[in-house]
Amino acid sequence: MPEDEGAASDPRLLEAHDLALAALREITPAQTIGAPAGYLVEDGGVVSLRFENTLPGYPGWHWTVSLAVVEDAEPTVLEAELLPGDGALLAPEWVPWSVRLEEYKAAQAAAEAAARADGEEDPEDDEDVEADAADDFDEDDFDEDGSPILHAGDLDGVDIDELDAEAPDDEEDVEALDDESEDARDDRRESGD
C-alpha cells in the first residue's frame, strides 16, 4: 500500500471506508464490492481508496473512491468509479477508420500480388469452366417425362417461365383483355360499387 506524508497528516481519509462504501452502494449493488484493496495518495491531498471488484467479466478491476478534506470539514467524496488495475483486461487501443482502411487495402494488394506471383491463370482453365457449365444443362436437366427439373424460378412446382409462355403474345389478345377489363369497370360504375 503506497503511503505519503500528506495522507498521514489527515488520517480521517484513510479511515473513511464507511463513507467510501456508502458512495459505492449508490452506483453498484453491495455484492459487487469486495474487500479493501489499498489506497493511492494523489495531488492536492486527495486519497483514492480501492476495493476489490466482484463483477463477472471485470477481473483485475477495482472500485475506486476519491476522497478529500476541506479545512475544518469532514471528508467528502469526489468520485466513485470502476478503474482497471494491474493485469486488468482492457479493450485494444482505438485505431481511426482511415488507418484501418489503409491497412486493409495494403493487405488486399499484398494478397493480389501473391496470387500473381503464383502464376497467371491459364486461359484454357477458363474455357474448361465454361464447358463444364454448359455440360450442366444437358440430359440431367430433364426427368423421364421430358419436363425440366424444378429450378429457382419454380413456385410450388409451378414453372413461372411456363406461365409466361401461356400469356397472350399477340396484340389482339391483349386488346381483348383490355376491353374486358374496361367493360368490367363500366359495369361497376353503373351498379354503384
Buried (B, 14 or more C-beta within 10 A) or exposed (E): EEEEEBBEEBEEBBEBBEBBBEBBEEEBEEEBBBEBBEBBBBEEBBBBBBBBBBBEEBEEBBBBBBBBBEEEEEBEBBEBEBBBBEEBEEEEEEEEEEEEEEEEEEEEEEEEEEEEEEEEEEEEEEEEEEEEEEEEEEEEEEEEEEEBEEEEEBEEEEBEEEEEEEEEEEEEEEEEEEEEEEEEEEEEEEEEE
